[in-house]
C-alpha cells in the first residue's frame, strides 16, 4: 500500500545576494535548510527593478555537481569557456553538468522588465564528479505538457508522470523528476515518487494542502518519507514545482563553487582552477 508523503519542513527562505549583487531568495543552502540529498541549493529571483539583477553572474567556475536554471520571465544569456553560448527564455530550462570543471557566466539579456526564475544545484555521486562537462537545454516548446482531469496541467521537464509523459532531460545520475504543475481551485494531483528519492515542493502561486499541511505562496515544503505525493489546490488554485532525486548518501565537502567528497578534493579543485585547468577538453589527460 502506498504511503503519502507529508510536509516535514516549511520555509520562506532567506534574502541573499550572489554574483554581482543579484538579489534573490535562498530557499536551500541556508542555516534553516542546509541541503536535501541530492539537492544542494535552491535560489529564486524575482524583480522588475533592473538594479536587483543587472549585474548578473559574471564568469565563475564549478566542479562536482550540476546546475539547473529555469526561467518564468525575462531572458538570460549563458556563456562558457568552451565556446558554448545561448539565451534562456521564459519557460526554457538548462541542465548543466559541470563535472570536472567549467567556467561560465549567466547575464541578463534585458535592461528592464521582470526577471523571474530559479537555480538549483544537484549533487553528483563520486563516480561522476570528474566526468566531462555537458549541457541539456530545452526551449519551452520542446517540453511536454500533460493535461489533468478534471483540470490543470503538468509541464514535465525531467522524469516520468504516472500517466507516462516523460521529460526531455535524461541521463542524469540522480534520476530526477522536475514538474511544473498548475491546478485550478479544489483540484487534486497525485504522483508516485520512489522511496529512494528525496523530494520537495515550491509554491509558485496560490496555496495547496499537502497531507495535513497548507503550503503558501513562495514557500518551500520538504517532503518526508513515502512513495506518493498528493496535493489539493486551495481556493485560488495553485502552481508549484515538484522536484525529487535519488539520494546519493555520500560525504559532502563544499567550498564556494566546488562540491566534492573530501577536503583534499576541494583543495585540488582550487589548485586546478588557479593553474588554469578549467579551460576545456584539451587541458585534461583523458
C-alpha positions as CSV (number, residue, x, y, z in Angstrom):
1,X,0.0,0.0,0.0
2,X,1.2,3.5,-0.9
3,X,2.4,5.9,1.8
4,X,1.6,9.5,1.2
5,X,4.5,11.9,1.9
6,X,3.9,14.6,4.4
7,X,5.5,18.0,4.7
8,X,8.2,17.9,7.3
9,X,9.6,21.5,6.9
10,X,8.2,24.7,5.5
11,X,10.4,27.7,4.8
12,X,10.1,31.1,3.1
13,X,13.8,31.2,2.6
14,X,16.3,33.9,3.3
15,X,17.1,37.2,1.5
16,X,20.5,36.9,-0.1
17,X,22.6,38.2,-3.0
18,X,25.0,36.5,-5.3
19,X,27.0,37.1,-8.4
20,X,27.5,40.8,-9.0
21,X,24.8,41.9,-6.5
22,X,21.8,39.9,-7.8
23,X,19.1,40.0,-5.1
24,X,17.5,36.6,-4.5
25,X,15.8,34.4,-2.0
26,X,17.8,31.4,-0.9
27,X,15.5,28.5,-0.1
28,X,18.1,25.8,0.2
29,X,21.7,26.1,1.2
30,X,20.9,28.1,4.3
31,X,21.2,27.5,8.0
32,X,17.5,26.5,8.1
33,X,17.5,24.2,5.1
34,X,21.2,23.2,4.5
35,X,20.5,20.6,1.8
36,X,18.2,17.7,0.8
37,X,20.3,15.0,-0.7
38,X,20.9,15.2,-3.7
39,X,19.8,18.9,-3.8
40,X,22.4,21.3,-2.6
41,X,21.0,24.7,-3.2
42,X,17.8,26.4,-4.5
43,X,17.6,30.1,-5.3
44,X,14.7,32.1,-6.6
45,X,15.0,35.5,-8.1
46,X,12.1,37.8,-9.0
47,X,12.3,41.6,-9.6
48,X,11.2,44.2,-12.1
49,X,13.9,46.5,-10.8
50,X,17.0,46.3,-13.0
51,X,19.2,47.3,-10.1
52,X,18.3,44.0,-8.4
53,X,19.6,41.8,-11.3
54,X,21.5,43.8,-13.9
55,X,24.9,42.8,-12.6
56,X,24.2,39.1,-13.3
57,X,26.6,36.3,-12.6
58,X,29.9,37.1,-14.3
59,X,32.3,34.2,-15.2
60,X,32.8,31.8,-12.3
61,X,33.9,28.1,-12.0
62,X,32.0,25.0,-11.0
63,X,33.1,21.4,-10.3
64,X,31.5,18.3,-8.9
65,X,27.7,18.9,-9.4
66,X,25.0,20.1,-11.8
67,X,23.3,23.5,-12.1
68,X,19.7,23.8,-13.3
69,X,18.3,27.1,-14.5
70,X,14.6,27.5,-15.1
71,X,13.1,30.9,-16.2
72,X,9.5,32.0,-15.7
73,X,10.0,35.6,-17.0
74,X,12.8,37.5,-18.7
75,X,15.9,36.4,-20.6
76,X,19.4,35.3,-19.5
77,X,22.5,34.8,-21.7
78,X,24.8,32.0,-20.7
79,X,28.4,31.5,-22.0
80,X,31.3,29.3,-21.1
81,X,35.0,29.0,-21.8
82,X,34.5,26.1,-24.2
83,X,32.6,28.3,-26.7
84,X,29.1,27.3,-25.6
85,X,26.6,30.2,-25.6
86,X,22.9,30.8,-25.8
87,X,19.9,32.6,-24.3
88,X,17.4,31.1,-21.9
89,X,13.8,32.5,-22.4
90,X,10.6,32.2,-20.4
91,X,9.8,28.5,-19.9
92,X,13.2,27.3,-21.0
93,X,15.4,25.0,-18.9
94,X,19.1,24.5,-18.9
95,X,20.6,21.4,-17.1
96,X,24.4,21.9,-16.9
97,X,26.7,19.1,-15.7
98,X,29.8,20.9,-14.5
99,X,31.6,17.6,-13.9
100,X,35.4,18.1,-13.6
101,X,35.3,21.8,-14.3
102,X,33.8,24.6,-16.3
103,X,33.9,28.4,-16.3
104,X,30.6,30.1,-17.2
105,X,28.6,33.2,-16.9
106,X,24.9,34.0,-16.7
107,X,23.9,37.6,-17.6
108,X,20.6,39.3,-18.0
109,X,19.6,39.7,-21.7
110,X,17.5,42.8,-20.8
111,X,17.8,46.3,-19.4
112,X,14.4,46.4,-17.7
113,X,11.3,44.4,-17.0
114,X,10.6,41.4,-14.9
115,X,13.2,38.7,-14.4
116,X,11.9,35.7,-12.5
117,X,13.3,32.2,-12.3
118,X,15.2,29.6,-10.3
119,X,18.5,27.9,-10.0
120,X,19.1,24.6,-8.4
121,X,22.4,22.7,-7.6
122,X,22.1,19.0,-7.8
123,X,25.0,16.8,-6.5
124,X,26.8,14.2,-8.4
125,X,27.9,10.8,-7.0
126,X,31.7,10.4,-6.6
127,X,31.9,8.2,-9.7
128,X,30.6,11.1,-11.8
129,X,32.2,14.2,-10.2
130,X,35.1,14.3,-12.7
131,X,33.0,13.5,-15.8
132,X,33.2,15.7,-18.9
133,X,31.0,18.8,-18.7
134,X,27.8,18.8,-20.8
135,X,24.6,20.6,-21.3
136,X,21.0,19.7,-21.8
137,X,19.0,22.7,-23.0
138,X,15.3,22.7,-23.9
139,X,13.1,25.5,-25.2
140,X,9.6,25.8,-23.8
141,X,8.0,24.4,-26.9
142,X,10.1,21.2,-26.6
143,X,9.0,20.4,-23.0
144,X,5.8,18.3,-23.0
145,X,2.7,19.3,-21.1
146,X,0.2,16.8,-19.8
147,X,-3.4,17.7,-19.2
148,X,-5.0,16.6,-15.9
149,X,-8.6,15.5,-15.2
150,X,-10.7,17.3,-14.0
151,X,-8.3,20.3,-14.7
152,X,-4.8,21.5,-14.6
153,X,-1.5,20.7,-16.3
154,X,1.9,19.2,-15.7
155,X,4.9,20.6,-17.5
156,X,7.3,17.7,-17.5
157,X,11.0,18.7,-17.5
158,X,12.5,15.5,-16.2
159,X,11.2,12.2,-15.0
160,X,8.0,10.4,-16.0
161,X,4.5,11.1,-14.8
162,X,2.2,8.2,-13.7
163,X,0.3,8.7,-17.0
164,X,3.5,8.1,-19.0
165,X,4.6,11.6,-20.1
166,X,8.4,11.8,-20.0
167,X,10.5,14.9,-19.8
168,X,13.4,15.7,-22.2
169,X,16.1,15.9,-19.6
170,X,17.6,12.4,-19.3
171,X,20.7,10.5,-18.4
172,X,21.1,12.3,-15.0
173,X,22.8,10.2,-12.3
174,X,20.2,11.0,-9.6
175,X,17.1,10.1,-11.8
176,X,15.4,13.4,-11.0
177,X,11.8,14.4,-11.5
178,X,11.1,18.1,-12.2
179,X,7.4,19.0,-12.8
180,X,5.8,22.4,-13.1
181,X,2.2,21.8,-12.0
182,X,-0.8,24.1,-12.3
183,X,-4.1,23.2,-10.7
184,X,-7.5,25.1,-10.6
185,X,-9.3,25.7,-7.4
186,X,-10.0,22.5,-5.4
187,X,-8.3,20.2,-8.0
188,X,-6.1,17.4,-6.8
189,X,-2.8,15.9,-8.1
190,X,-1.1,12.6,-7.2
191,X,2.2,11.4,-8.4
192,X,4.4,8.5,-7.3
193,X,7.9,9.3,-6.0
194,X,10.2,6.3,-5.3
195,X,11.1,5.7,-1.7
196,X,14.8,6.0,-2.8
197,X,14.2,9.7,-3.6
198,X,14.0,12.8,-1.5
199,X,11.6,15.5,-2.7
200,X,10.2,18.9,-2.2
201,X,7.7,21.4,-3.5
202,X,7.9,25.1,-4.1
203,X,4.6,27.1,-4.3
204,X,5.0,29.5,-7.3
205,X,1.4,30.9,-6.9
206,X,-1.7,30.2,-4.8
207,X,-1.6,27.6,-2.0
208,X,-2.3,23.9,-1.6
209,X,-2.8,21.2,1.0
210,X,-0.2,18.5,1.2
211,X,-1.3,16.0,3.8
212,X,-2.3,17.9,6.9
213,X,-0.3,21.0,6.0
214,X,-1.0,24.1,4.0
215,X,1.8,25.3,1.7
216,X,1.5,29.0,0.9
217,X,2.8,31.1,-2.0
218,X,6.6,31.5,-2.3
219,X,7.2,28.8,0.3
220,X,9.4,25.7,0.2
221,X,8.0,22.5,1.6
222,X,10.3,19.5,2.2
223,X,8.6,16.1,1.9
224,X,9.1,13.2,4.3
225,X,9.3,9.5,3.6
226,X,6.8,7.7,1.4
227,X,6.2,6.8,-2.2
228,X,3.3,9.1,-3.2
229,X,2.8,12.9,-3.4
230,X,-0.8,14.2,-3.1
231,X,-1.6,17.9,-3.5
232,X,-5.0,19.6,-3.4
233,X,-5.2,23.2,-4.6
234,X,-6.7,26.0,-2.4
235,X,-9.4,28.5,-3.2
236,X,-7.2,30.4,-5.6
237,X,-5.8,27.4,-7.4
238,X,-2.1,26.5,-7.2
239,X,1.0,26.5,-9.3
240,X,4.0,24.6,-7.8
241,X,7.3,23.0,-8.7
242,X,7.7,19.3,-7.6
243,X,11.3,18.1,-7.6
244,X,12.7,14.7,-6.5
245,X,16.0,13.0,-6.8
246,X,17.7,9.7,-5.8
247,X,19.7,10.0,-2.5
248,X,23.4,9.7,-3.0
249,X,24.3,9.2,0.6
250,X,28.0,10.1,0.3
251,X,30.1,12.6,2.3
252,X,29.8,16.2,1.1
253,X,32.8,18.6,1.0
254,X,31.7,22.0,-0.1
255,X,33.5,25.3,-0.6
256,X,32.2,28.1,-2.8
257,X,31.7,26.9,-6.3
258,X,33.0,23.3,-5.7
259,X,31.3,20.3,-4.3
260,X,33.3,17.1,-3.8
261,X,33.5,14.3,-1.3
262,X,36.7,15.2,0.6
263,X,38.5,18.3,1.7
264,X,41.5,17.1,-0.2
265,X,39.4,17.1,-3.4
266,X,38.3,20.6,-2.7
267,X,41.9,21.8,-2.3
268,X,42.7,20.1,-5.6
269,X,39.8,21.9,-7.3
270,X,41.2,25.3,-6.2
271,X,44.6,24.3,-7.4
272,X,43.4,23.2,-10.8
273,X,41.3,26.4,-11.1
274,X,44.3,28.6,-10.2
275,X,46.5,26.7,-12.6
276,X,44.2,27.2,-15.5
277,X,43.0,23.6,-15.7
278,X,39.3,24.7,-16.3
279,X,40.0,25.6,-19.9
280,X,38.3,22.8,-21.8
281,X,38.8,19.3,-23.0
282,X,42.3,19.8,-24.4
283,X,43.6,20.7,-20.9
284,X,42.9,17.3,-19.5
285,X,44.7,14.0,-19.8
286,X,41.9,11.6,-20.8
